[in-house]
Amino acid sequence: MPSRALSVSPRASLLDEPLAALDVHSRREVRAFLAGYLRALALPTIVGTHDAITDSTTVAGLAVLYANAGAP
C-alpha cells in the first residue's frame, strides 16, 4: 500500500495481493478505496492477485497470466 512506497515520484506501482490479509467486510471497503485512489493517481499499477473480484473492480485494464501447471 502507499505506506510502503520508497520512491517520491514513481512511474509505476506494484501491489502484490493487496487485500489477501483482510476479512470480507474490510476487503470491500479497501477495494473501493483502492480503486478510486489508483484512478486518481493515474499511475500505471500492476496488481498481482488470485481474486477475480479484485481484478474486475480495481483496475481499468486487465491482463491475465496463465501458468502451465504441468511445466517443470
mmCIF file of the N, C-alpha and C atoms, coordinates in Angstrom:
data_MODEL
# 
_entry.id   MODEL 
# 
loop_
_atom_site.group_PDB 
_atom_site.id 
_atom_site.type_symbol 
_atom_site.label_atom_id 
_atom_site.label_alt_id 
_atom_site.label_comp_id 
_atom_site.label_asym_id 
_atom_site.label_entity_id 
_atom_site.label_seq_id 
_atom_site.pdbx_PDB_ins_code 
_atom_site.Cartn_x 
_atom_site.Cartn_y 
_atom_site.Cartn_z 
_atom_site.occupancy 
_atom_site.B_iso_or_equiv 
_atom_site.pdbx_formal_charge 
_atom_site.auth_seq_id 
_atom_site.auth_comp_id 
_atom_site.auth_asym_id 
_atom_site.auth_atom_id 
_atom_site.pdbx_PDB_model_num 
ATOM 1   N N  . MET A 1 1  ? 0.838   -1.166  0.000   1.00 0.00 ? 1  MET A N  1 
ATOM 2   C CA . MET A 1 1  ? 0.000   0.000   0.000   1.00 0.00 ? 1  MET A CA 1 
ATOM 3   C C  . MET A 1 1  ? 0.893   1.243   0.000   1.00 0.00 ? 1  MET A C  1 
ATOM 4   N N  . PRO A 1 2  ? 0.305   2.417   -0.039  1.00 0.00 ? 2  PRO A N  1 
ATOM 5   C CA . PRO A 1 2  ? 1.095   3.649   -0.138  1.00 0.00 ? 2  PRO A CA 1 
ATOM 6   C C  . PRO A 1 2  ? 2.161   3.798   0.950   1.00 0.00 ? 2  PRO A C  1 
ATOM 7   N N  . SER A 1 3  ? 1.930   3.240   2.134   1.00 0.00 ? 3  SER A N  1 
ATOM 8   C CA . SER A 1 3  ? 2.905   3.391   3.204   1.00 0.00 ? 3  SER A CA 1 
ATOM 9   C C  . SER A 1 3  ? 4.214   2.657   2.921   1.00 0.00 ? 3  SER A C  1 
ATOM 10  N N  . ARG A 1 4  ? 4.217   1.759   1.975   1.00 0.00 ? 4  ARG A N  1 
ATOM 11  C CA . ARG A 1 4  ? 5.423   1.008   1.654   1.00 0.00 ? 4  ARG A CA 1 
ATOM 12  C C  . ARG A 1 4  ? 6.204   1.620   0.499   1.00 0.00 ? 4  ARG A C  1 
ATOM 13  N N  . ALA A 1 5  ? 5.746   2.711   -0.023  1.00 0.00 ? 5  ALA A N  1 
ATOM 14  C CA . ALA A 1 5  ? 6.406   3.333   -1.168  1.00 0.00 ? 5  ALA A CA 1 
ATOM 15  C C  . ALA A 1 5  ? 7.788   3.842   -0.777  1.00 0.00 ? 5  ALA A C  1 
ATOM 16  N N  . LEU A 1 6  ? 8.765   3.584   -1.637  1.00 0.00 ? 6  LEU A N  1 
ATOM 17  C CA . LEU A 1 6  ? 10.127  4.033   -1.385  1.00 0.00 ? 6  LEU A CA 1 
ATOM 18  C C  . LEU A 1 6  ? 10.535  5.158   -2.317  1.00 0.00 ? 6  LEU A C  1 
ATOM 19  N N  . SER A 1 7  ? 9.742   5.429   -3.307  1.00 0.00 ? 7  SER A N  1 
ATOM 20  C CA . SER A 1 7  ? 10.068  6.439   -4.299  1.00 0.00 ? 7  SER A CA 1 
ATOM 21  C C  . SER A 1 7  ? 9.161   7.651   -4.128  1.00 0.00 ? 7  SER A C  1 
ATOM 22  N N  . VAL A 1 8  ? 9.730   8.834   -4.297  1.00 0.00 ? 8  VAL A N  1 
ATOM 23  C CA . VAL A 1 8  ? 8.943   10.058  -4.168  1.00 0.00 ? 8  VAL A CA 1 
ATOM 24  C C  . VAL A 1 8  ? 7.999   10.236  -5.351  1.00 0.00 ? 8  VAL A C  1 
ATOM 25  N N  . SER A 1 9  ? 8.465   9.988   -6.559  1.00 0.00 ? 9  SER A N  1 
ATOM 26  C CA . SER A 1 9  ? 7.636   10.118  -7.759  1.00 0.00 ? 9  SER A CA 1 
ATOM 27  C C  . SER A 1 9  ? 7.780   8.877   -8.628  1.00 0.00 ? 9  SER A C  1 
ATOM 28  N N  . PRO A 1 10 ? 7.159   7.776   -8.232  1.00 0.00 ? 10 PRO A N  1 
ATOM 29  C CA . PRO A 1 10 ? 7.296   6.552   -9.024  1.00 0.00 ? 10 PRO A CA 1 
ATOM 30  C C  . PRO A 1 10 ? 6.606   6.682   -10.379 1.00 0.00 ? 10 PRO A C  1 
ATOM 31  N N  . ARG A 1 11 ? 7.117   5.952   -11.369 1.00 0.00 ? 11 ARG A N  1 
ATOM 32  C CA . ARG A 1 11 ? 6.488   5.933   -12.698 1.00 0.00 ? 11 ARG A CA 1 
ATOM 33  C C  . ARG A 1 11 ? 5.489   4.797   -12.810 1.00 0.00 ? 11 ARG A C  1 
ATOM 34  N N  . ALA A 1 12 ? 5.545   3.860   -11.870 1.00 0.00 ? 12 ALA A N  1 
ATOM 35  C CA . ALA A 1 12 ? 4.621   2.728   -11.850 1.00 0.00 ? 12 ALA A CA 1 
ATOM 36  C C  . ALA A 1 12 ? 4.561   2.182   -10.424 1.00 0.00 ? 12 ALA A C  1 
ATOM 37  N N  . SER A 1 13 ? 3.576   1.342   -10.181 1.00 0.00 ? 13 SER A N  1 
ATOM 38  C CA . SER A 1 13 ? 3.392   0.766   -8.860  1.00 0.00 ? 13 SER A CA 1 
ATOM 39  C C  . SER A 1 13 ? 3.084   -0.720  -8.995  1.00 0.00 ? 13 SER A C  1 
ATOM 40  N N  . LEU A 1 14 ? 3.489   -1.508  -8.002  1.00 0.00 ? 14 LEU A N  1 
ATOM 41  C CA . LEU A 1 14 ? 3.213   -2.939  -7.967  1.00 0.00 ? 14 LEU A CA 1 
ATOM 42  C C  . LEU A 1 14 ? 2.553   -3.267  -6.643  1.00 0.00 ? 14 LEU A C  1 
ATOM 43  N N  . LEU A 1 15 ? 1.368   -3.864  -6.692  1.00 0.00 ? 15 LEU A N  1 
ATOM 44  C CA . LEU A 1 15 ? 0.663   -4.300  -5.492  1.00 0.00 ? 15 LEU A CA 1 
ATOM 45  C C  . LEU A 1 15 ? 0.530   -5.814  -5.561  1.00 0.00 ? 15 LEU A C  1 
ATOM 46  N N  . ASP A 1 16 ? 1.171   -6.512  -4.644  1.00 0.00 ? 16 ASP A N  1 
ATOM 47  C CA . ASP A 1 16 ? 1.143   -7.970  -4.624  1.00 0.00 ? 16 ASP A CA 1 
ATOM 48  C C  . ASP A 1 16 ? 0.151   -8.442  -3.567  1.00 0.00 ? 16 ASP A C  1 
ATOM 49  N N  . GLU A 1 17 ? -0.982  -8.967  -4.011  1.00 0.00 ? 17 GLU A N  1 
ATOM 50  C CA . GLU A 1 17 ? -2.054  -9.442  -3.135  1.00 0.00 ? 17 GLU A CA 1 
ATOM 51  C C  . GLU A 1 17 ? -2.405  -8.389  -2.077  1.00 0.00 ? 17 GLU A C  1 
ATOM 52  N N  . PRO A 1 18 ? -2.807  -7.192  -2.493  1.00 0.00 ? 18 PRO A N  1 
ATOM 53  C CA . PRO A 1 18 ? -3.029  -6.110  -1.529  1.00 0.00 ? 18 PRO A CA 1 
ATOM 54  C C  . PRO A 1 18 ? -4.168  -6.350  -0.542  1.00 0.00 ? 18 PRO A C  1 
ATOM 55  N N  . LEU A 1 19 ? -5.091  -7.252  -0.848  1.00 0.00 ? 19 LEU A N  1 
ATOM 56  C CA . LEU A 1 19 ? -6.235  -7.471  0.032   1.00 0.00 ? 19 LEU A CA 1 
ATOM 57  C C  . LEU A 1 19 ? -6.235  -8.846  0.691   1.00 0.00 ? 19 LEU A C  1 
ATOM 58  N N  . ALA A 1 20 ? -5.193  -9.607  0.508   1.00 0.00 ? 20 ALA A N  1 
ATOM 59  C CA . ALA A 1 20 ? -5.176  -11.004 0.940   1.00 0.00 ? 20 ALA A CA 1 
ATOM 60  C C  . ALA A 1 20 ? -5.362  -11.191 2.447   1.00 0.00 ? 20 ALA A C  1 
ATOM 61  N N  . ALA A 1 21 ? -4.870  -10.311 3.272   1.00 0.00 ? 21 ALA A N  1 
ATOM 62  C CA . ALA A 1 21 ? -4.921  -10.494 4.724   1.00 0.00 ? 21 ALA A CA 1 
ATOM 63  C C  . ALA A 1 21 ? -6.151  -9.868  5.373   1.00 0.00 ? 21 ALA A C  1 
ATOM 64  N N  . LEU A 1 22 ? -7.088  -9.397  4.570   1.00 0.00 ? 22 LEU A N  1 
ATOM 65  C CA . LEU A 1 22 ? -8.259  -8.710  5.118   1.00 0.00 ? 22 LEU A CA 1 
ATOM 66  C C  . LEU A 1 22 ? -9.488  -9.602  5.167   1.00 0.00 ? 22 LEU A C  1 
ATOM 67  N N  . ASP A 1 23 ? -10.351 -9.342  6.144   1.00 0.00 ? 23 ASP A N  1 
ATOM 68  C CA . ASP A 1 23 ? -11.622 -10.071 6.199   1.00 0.00 ? 23 ASP A CA 1 
ATOM 69  C C  . ASP A 1 23 ? -12.543 -9.530  5.101   1.00 0.00 ? 23 ASP A C  1 
ATOM 70  N N  . VAL A 1 24 ? -13.662 -10.212 4.884   1.00 0.00 ? 24 VAL A N  1 
ATOM 71  C CA . VAL A 1 24 ? -14.548 -9.892  3.768   1.00 0.00 ? 24 VAL A CA 1 
ATOM 72  C C  . VAL A 1 24 ? -15.051 -8.449  3.833   1.00 0.00 ? 24 VAL A C  1 
ATOM 73  N N  . HIS A 1 25 ? -15.485 -7.992  4.992   1.00 0.00 ? 25 HIS A N  1 
ATOM 74  C CA . HIS A 1 25 ? -16.012 -6.632  5.127   1.00 0.00 ? 25 HIS A CA 1 
ATOM 75  C C  . HIS A 1 25 ? -14.928 -5.589  4.837   1.00 0.00 ? 25 HIS A C  1 
ATOM 76  N N  . SER A 1 26 ? -13.765 -5.780  5.422   1.00 0.00 ? 26 SER A N  1 
ATOM 77  C CA . SER A 1 26 ? -12.656 -4.839  5.198   1.00 0.00 ? 26 SER A CA 1 
ATOM 78  C C  . SER A 1 26 ? -12.220 -4.853  3.739   1.00 0.00 ? 26 SER A C  1 
ATOM 79  N N  . ARG A 1 27 ? -12.247 -6.025  3.123   1.00 0.00 ? 27 ARG A N  1 
ATOM 80  C CA . ARG A 1 27 ? -11.883 -6.130  1.705   1.00 0.00 ? 27 ARG A CA 1 
ATOM 81  C C  . ARG A 1 27 ? -12.745 -5.233  0.836   1.00 0.00 ? 27 ARG A C  1 
ATOM 82  N N  . ARG A 1 28 ? -14.050 -5.248  1.081   1.00 0.00 ? 28 ARG A N  1 
ATOM 83  C CA . ARG A 1 28 ? -14.971 -4.417  0.294   1.00 0.00 ? 28 ARG A CA 1 
ATOM 84  C C  . ARG A 1 28 ? -14.618 -2.939  0.428   1.00 0.00 ? 28 ARG A C  1 
ATOM 85  N N  . GLU A 1 29 ? -14.384 -2.506  1.655   1.00 0.00 ? 29 GLU A N  1 
ATOM 86  C CA . GLU A 1 29 ? -14.073 -1.098  1.894   1.00 0.00 ? 29 GLU A CA 1 
ATOM 87  C C  . GLU A 1 29 ? -12.739 -0.704  1.271   1.00 0.00 ? 29 GLU A C  1 
ATOM 88  N N  . VAL A 1 30 ? -11.727 -1.515  1.487   1.00 0.00 ? 30 VAL A N  1 
ATOM 89  C CA . VAL A 1 30 ? -10.397 -1.202  0.960   1.00 0.00 ? 30 VAL A CA 1 
ATOM 90  C C  . VAL A 1 30 ? -10.390 -1.305  -0.559  1.00 0.00 ? 30 VAL A C  1 
ATOM 91  N N  . ARG A 1 31 ? -11.116 -2.267  -1.119  1.00 0.00 ? 31 ARG A N  1 
ATOM 92  C CA . ARG A 1 31 ? -11.192 -2.413  -2.577  1.00 0.00 ? 31 ARG A CA 1 
ATOM 93  C C  . ARG A 1 31 ? -11.775 -1.147  -3.210  1.00 0.00 ? 31 ARG A C  1 
ATOM 94  N N  . ALA A 1 32 ? -12.844 -0.614  -2.615  1.00 0.00 ? 32 ALA A N  1 
ATOM 95  C CA . ALA A 1 32 ? -13.462 0.605   -3.139  1.00 0.00 ? 32 ALA A CA 1 
ATOM 96  C C  . ALA A 1 32 ? -12.504 1.791   -3.025  1.00 0.00 ? 32 ALA A C  1 
ATOM 97  N N  . PHE A 1 33 ? -11.844 1.913   -1.874  1.00 0.00 ? 33 PHE A N  1 
ATOM 98  C CA . PHE A 1 33 ? -10.873 2.990   -1.697  1.00 0.00 ? 33 PHE A CA 1 
ATOM 99  C C  . PHE A 1 33 ? -9.733  2.866   -2.698  1.00 0.00 ? 33 PHE A C  1 
ATOM 100 N N  . LEU A 1 34 ? -9.203  1.666   -2.821  1.00 0.00 ? 34 LEU A N  1 
ATOM 101 C CA . LEU A 1 34 ? -8.058  1.421   -3.699  1.00 0.00 ? 34 LEU A CA 1 
ATOM 102 C C  . LEU A 1 34 ? -8.395  1.728   -5.155  1.00 0.00 ? 34 LEU A C  1 
ATOM 103 N N  . ALA A 1 35 ? -9.569  1.340   -5.596  1.00 0.00 ? 35 ALA A N  1 
ATOM 104 C CA . ALA A 1 35 ? -9.977  1.613   -6.979  1.00 0.00 ? 35 ALA A CA 1 
ATOM 105 C C  . ALA A 1 35 ? -10.004 3.114   -7.244  1.00 0.00 ? 35 ALA A C  1 
ATOM 106 N N  . GLY A 1 36 ? -10.615 3.885   -6.351  1.00 0.00 ? 36 GLY A N  1 
ATOM 107 C CA . GLY A 1 36 ? -10.668 5.330   -6.519  1.00 0.00 ? 36 GLY A CA 1 
ATOM 108 C C  . GLY A 1 36 ? -9.300  5.975   -6.408  1.00 0.00 ? 36 GLY A C  1 
ATOM 109 N N  . TYR A 1 37 ? -8.503  5.493   -5.483  1.00 0.00 ? 37 TYR A N  1 
ATOM 110 C CA . TYR A 1 37 ? -7.155  6.028   -5.265  1.00 0.00 ? 37 TYR A CA 1 
ATOM 111 C C  . TYR A 1 37 ? -6.276  5.820   -6.496  1.00 0.00 ? 37 TYR A C  1 
ATOM 112 N N  . LEU A 1 38 ? -6.311  4.625   -7.052  1.00 0.00 ? 38 LEU A N  1 
ATOM 113 C CA . LEU A 1 38 ? -5.482  4.335   -8.225  1.00 0.00 ? 38 LEU A CA 1 
ATOM 114 C C  . LEU A 1 38 ? -5.945  5.132   -9.440  1.00 0.00 ? 38 LEU A C  1 
ATOM 115 N N  . ARG A 1 39 ? -7.248  5.320   -9.587  1.00 0.00 ? 39 ARG A N  1 
ATOM 116 C CA . ARG A 1 39 ? -7.747  6.144   -10.700 1.00 0.00 ? 39 ARG A CA 1 
ATOM 117 C C  . ARG A 1 39 ? -7.317  7.598   -10.530 1.00 0.00 ? 39 ARG A C  1 
ATOM 118 N N  . ALA A 1 40 ? -7.375  8.105   -9.306  1.00 0.00 ? 40 ALA A N  1 
ATOM 119 C CA . ALA A 1 40 ? -6.980  9.498   -9.047  1.00 0.00 ? 40 ALA A CA 1 
ATOM 120 C C  . ALA A 1 40 ? -5.482  9.707   -9.297  1.00 0.00 ? 40 ALA A C  1 
ATOM 121 N N  . LEU A 1 41 ? -4.681  8.714   -8.967  1.00 0.00 ? 41 LEU A N  1 
ATOM 122 C CA . LEU A 1 41 ? -3.239  8.823   -9.189  1.00 0.00 ? 41 LEU A CA 1 
ATOM 123 C C  . LEU A 1 41 ? -2.874  8.771   -10.664 1.00 0.00 ? 41 LEU A C  1 
ATOM 124 N N  . ALA A 1 42 ? -3.683  8.052   -11.435 1.00 0.00 ? 42 ALA A N  1 
ATOM 125 C CA . ALA A 1 42 ? -3.388  7.830   -12.856 1.00 0.00 ? 42 ALA A CA 1 
ATOM 126 C C  . ALA A 1 42 ? -1.978  7.275   -13.028 1.00 0.00 ? 42 ALA A C  1 
ATOM 127 N N  . LEU A 1 43 ? -1.600  6.392   -12.134 1.00 0.00 ? 43 LEU A N  1 
ATOM 128 C CA . LEU A 1 43 ? -0.282  5.770   -12.127 1.00 0.00 ? 43 LEU A CA 1 
ATOM 129 C C  . LEU A 1 43 ? -0.421  4.331   -12.616 1.00 0.00 ? 43 LEU A C  1 
ATOM 130 N N  . PRO A 1 44 ? 0.343   3.923   -13.626 1.00 0.00 ? 44 PRO A N  1 
ATOM 131 C CA . PRO A 1 44 ? 0.270   2.522   -14.052 1.00 0.00 ? 44 PRO A CA 1 
ATOM 132 C C  . PRO A 1 44 ? 0.567   1.605   -12.866 1.00 0.00 ? 44 PRO A C  1 
ATOM 133 N N  . THR A 1 45 ? -0.331  0.670   -12.617 1.00 0.00 ? 45 THR A N  1 
ATOM 134 C CA . THR A 1 45 ? -0.194  -0.211  -11.458 1.00 0.00 ? 45 THR A CA 1 
ATOM 135 C C  . THR A 1 45 ? -0.432  -1.654  -11.866 1.00 0.00 ? 45 THR A C  1 
ATOM 136 N N  . ILE A 1 46 ? 0.456   -2.524  -11.417 1.00 0.00 ? 46 ILE A N  1 
ATOM 137 C CA . ILE A 1 46 ? 0.288   -3.960  -11.611 1.00 0.00 ? 46 ILE A CA 1 
ATOM 138 C C  . ILE A 1 46 ? -0.221  -4.516  -10.291 1.00 0.00 ? 46 ILE A C  1 
ATOM 139 N N  . VAL A 1 47 ? -1.373  -5.186  -10.343 1.00 0.00 ? 47 VAL A N  1 
ATOM 140 C CA . VAL A 1 47 ? -1.961  -5.781  -9.153  1.00 0.00 ? 47 VAL A CA 1 
ATOM 141 C C  . VAL A 1 47 ? -1.879  -7.294  -9.307  1.00 0.00 ? 47 VAL A C  1 
ATOM 142 N N  . GLY A 1 48 ? -1.056  -7.921  -8.485  1.00 0.00 ? 48 GLY A N  1 
ATOM 143 C CA . GLY A 1 48 ? -0.939  -9.380  -8.503  1.00 0.00 ? 48 GLY A CA 1 
ATOM 144 C C  . GLY A 1 48 ? -1.960  -9.955  -7.541  1.00 0.00 ? 48 GLY A C  1 
ATOM 145 N N  . THR A 1 49 ? -2.890  -10.754 -8.045  1.00 0.00 ? 49 THR A N  1 
ATOM 146 C CA . THR A 1 49 ? -3.939  -11.305 -7.187  1.00 0.00 ? 49 THR A CA 1 
ATOM 147 C C  . THR A 1 49 ? -4.504  -12.595 -7.786  1.00 0.00 ? 49 THR A C  1 
ATOM 148 N N  . HIS A 1 50 ? -5.127  -13.380 -6.932  1.00 0.00 ? 50 HIS A N  1 
ATOM 149 C CA . HIS A 1 50 ? -5.857  -14.569 -7.378  1.00 0.00 ? 50 HIS A CA 1 
ATOM 150 C C  . HIS A 1 50 ? -7.350  -14.337 -7.237  1.00 0.00 ? 50 HIS A C  1 
ATOM 151 N N  . ASP A 1 51 ? -7.739  -13.150 -6.804  1.00 0.00 ? 51 ASP A N  1 
ATOM 152 C CA . ASP A 1 51 ? -9.121  -12.801 -6.526  1.00 0.00 ? 51 ASP A CA 1 
ATOM 153 C C  . ASP A 1 51 ? -9.751  -12.124 -7.734  1.00 0.00 ? 51 ASP A C  1 
ATOM 154 N N  . ALA A 1 52 ? -10.676 -12.805 -8.405  1.00 0.00 ? 52 ALA A N  1 
ATOM 155 C CA . ALA A 1 52 ? -11.295 -12.279 -9.620  1.00 0.00 ? 52 ALA A CA 1 
ATOM 156 C C  . ALA A 1 52 ? -12.091 -10.999 -9.357  1.00 0.00 ? 52 ALA A C  1 
ATOM 157 N N  . ILE A 1 53 ? -12.670 -10.853 -8.174  1.00 0.00 ? 53 ILE A N  1 
ATOM 158 C CA . ILE A 1 53 ? -13.419 -9.635  -7.865  1.00 0.00 ? 53 ILE A CA 1 
ATOM 159 C C  . ILE A 1 53 ? -12.481 -8.445  -7.798  1.00 0.00 ? 53 ILE A C  1 
ATOM 160 N N  . THR A 1 54 ? -11.331 -8.607  -7.165  1.00 0.00 ? 54 THR A N  1 
ATOM 161 C CA . THR A 1 54 ? -10.332 -7.535  -7.120  1.00 0.00 ? 54 THR A CA 1 
ATOM 162 C C  . THR A 1 54 ? -9.898  -7.184  -8.525  1.00 0.00 ? 54 THR A C  1 
ATOM 163 N N  . ASP A 1 55 ? -9.686  -8.196  -9.350  1.00 0.00 ? 55 ASP A N  1 
ATOM 164 C CA . ASP A 1 55 ? -9.280  -7.958  -10.738 1.00 0.00 ? 55 ASP A CA 1 
ATOM 165 C C  . ASP A 1 55 ? -10.254 -7.054  -11.454 1.00 0.00 ? 55 ASP A C  1 
ATOM 166 N N  . SER A 1 56 ? -11.523 -7.352  -11.355 1.00 0.00 ? 56 SER A N  1 
ATOM 167 C CA . SER A 1 56 ? -12.517 -6.653  -12.162 1.00 0.00 ? 56 SER A CA 1 
ATOM 168 C C  . SER A 1 56 ? -12.933 -5.300  -11.607 1.00 0.00 ? 56 SER A C  1 
ATOM 169 N N  . THR A 1 57 ? -12.775 -5.061  -10.308 1.00 0.00 ? 57 THR A N  1 
ATOM 170 C CA . THR A 1 57 ? -13.253 -3.811  -9.730  1.00 0.00 ? 57 THR A CA 1 
ATOM 171 C C  . THR A 1 57 ? -12.167 -2.794  -9.433  1.00 0.00 ? 57 THR A C  1 
ATOM 172 N N  . THR A 1 58 ? -10.927 -3.211  -9.420  1.00 0.00 ? 58 THR A N  1 
ATOM 173 C CA . THR A 1 58 ? -9.843  -2.316  -9.020  1.00 0.00 ? 58 THR A CA 1 
ATOM 174 C C  . THR A 1 58 ? -9.132  -1.676  -10.200 1.00 0.00 ? 58 THR A C  1 
ATOM 175 N N  . VAL A 1 59 ? -9.197  -2.277  -11.357 1.00 0.00 ? 59 VAL A N  1 
ATOM 176 C CA . VAL A 1 59 ? -8.372  -1.815  -12.468 1.00 0.00 ? 59 VAL A CA 1 
ATOM 177 C C  . VAL A 1 59 ? -9.197  -1.320  -13.651 1.00 0.00 ? 59 VAL A C  1 
ATOM 178 N N  . ALA A 1 60 ? -8.566  -0.511  -14.479 1.00 0.00 ? 60 ALA A N  1 
ATOM 179 C CA . ALA A 1 60 ? -9.213  -0.014  -15.693 1.00 0.00 ? 60 ALA A CA 1 
ATOM 180 C C  . ALA A 1 60 ? -8.948  -0.949  -16.870 1.00 0.00 ? 60 ALA A C  1 
ATOM 181 N N  . GLY A 1 61 ? -7.793  -1.591  -16.887 1.00 0.00 ? 61 GLY A N  1 
ATOM 182 C CA . GLY A 1 61 ? -7.439  -2.549  -17.932 1.00 0.00 ? 61 GLY A CA 1 
ATOM 183 C C  . GLY A 1 61 ? -6.976  -3.835  -17.273 1.00 0.00 ? 61 GLY A C  1 
ATOM 184 N N  . LEU A 1 62 ? -7.100  -4.933  -17.959 1.00 0.00 ? 62 LEU A N  1 
ATOM 185 C CA . LEU A 1 62 ? -6.824  -6.215  -17.343 1.00 0.00 ? 62 LEU A CA 1 
ATOM 186 C C  . LEU A 1 62 ? -6.014  -7.115  -18.265 1.00 0.00 ? 62 LEU A C  1 
ATOM 187 N N  . ALA A 1 63 ? -4.966  -7.699  -17.748 1.00 0.00 ? 63 ALA A N  1 
ATOM 188 C CA . ALA A 1 63 ? -4.208  -8.720  -18.465 1.00 0.00 ? 63 ALA A CA 1 
ATOM 189 C C  . ALA A 1 63 ? -4.175  -9.950  -17.578 1.00 0.00 ? 63 ALA A C  1 
ATOM 190 N N  . VAL A 1 64 ? -4.383  -11.109 -18.144 1.00 0.00 ? 64 VAL A N  1 
ATOM 191 C CA . VAL A 1 64 ? -4.423  -12.340 -17.369 1.00 0.00 ? 64 VAL A CA 1 
ATOM 192 C C  . VAL A 1 64 ? -3.243  -13.214 -17.758 1.00 0.00 ? 64 VAL A C  1 
ATOM 193 N N  . LEU A 1 65 ? -2.520  -13.684 -16.754 1.00 0.00 ? 65 LEU A N  1 
ATOM 194 C CA . LEU A 1 65 ? -1.412  -14.600 -16.987 1.00 0.00 ? 65 LEU A CA 1 
ATOM 195 C C  . LEU A 1 65 ? -1.846  -15.990 -16.531 1.00 0.00 ? 65 LEU A C  1 
ATOM 196 N N  . TYR A 1 66 ? -1.603  -16.959 -17.361 1.00 0.00 ? 66 TYR A N  1 
ATOM 197 C CA . TYR A 1 66 ? -1.902  -18.333 -17.014 1.00 0.00 ? 66 TYR A CA 1 
ATOM 198 C C  . TYR A 1 66 ? -0.599  -19.096 -16.895 1.00 0.00 ? 66 TYR A C  1 
ATOM 199 N N  . ALA A 1 67 ? -0.438  -19.833 -15.819 1.00 0.00 ? 67 ALA A N  1 
ATOM 200 C CA . ALA A 1 67 ? 0.748   -20.667 -15.658 1.00 0.00 ? 67 ALA A CA 1 
ATOM 201 C C  . ALA A 1 67 ? 0.421   -22.065 -16.155 1.00 0.00 ? 67 ALA A C  1 
ATOM 202 N N  . ASN A 1 68 ? 1.382   -22.686 -16.784 1.00 0.00 ? 68 ASN A N  1 
ATOM 203 C CA . ASN A 1 68 ? 1.219   -24.060 -17.225 1.00 0.00 ? 68 ASN A CA 1 
ATOM 204 C C  . ASN A 1 68 ? 1.546   -24.954 -16.046 1.00 0.00 ? 68 ASN A C  1 
ATOM 205 N N  . ALA A 1 69 ? 0.535   -25.528 -15.437 1.00 0.00 ? 69 ALA A N  1 
ATOM 206 C CA . ALA A 1 69 ? 0.717   -26.316 -14.218 1.00 0.00 ? 69 ALA A CA 1 
ATOM 207 C C  . ALA A 1 69 ? 1.583   -27.544 -14.447 1.00 0.00 ? 69 ALA A C  1 
ATOM 208 N N  . GLY A 1 70 ? 1.634   -28.054 -15.658 1.00 0.00 ? 70 GLY A N  1 
ATOM 209 C CA . GLY A 1 70 ? 2.434   -29.247 -15.945 1.00 0.00 ? 70 GLY A CA 1 
ATOM 210 C C  . GLY A 1 70 ? 3.858   -28.966 -16.316 1.00 0.00 ? 70 GLY A C  1 
ATOM 211 N N  . ALA A 1 71 ? 4.233   -27.699 -16.444 1.00 0.00 ? 71 ALA A N  1 
ATOM 212 C CA . ALA A 1 71 ? 5.596   -27.343 -16.866 1.00 0.00 ? 71 ALA A CA 1 
ATOM 213 C C  . ALA A 1 71 ? 6.576   -27.541 -15.712 1.00 0.00 ? 71 ALA A C  1 
ATOM 214 N N  . PRO A 1 72 ? 7.782   -27.986 -16.033 1.00 0.00 ? 72 PRO A N  1 
ATOM 215 C CA . PRO A 1 72 ? 8.792   -28.156 -14.960 1.00 0.00 ? 72 PRO A CA 1 
ATOM 216 C C  . PRO A 1 72 ? 9.271   -26.836 -14.422 1.00 0.00 ? 72 PRO A C  1 
# 
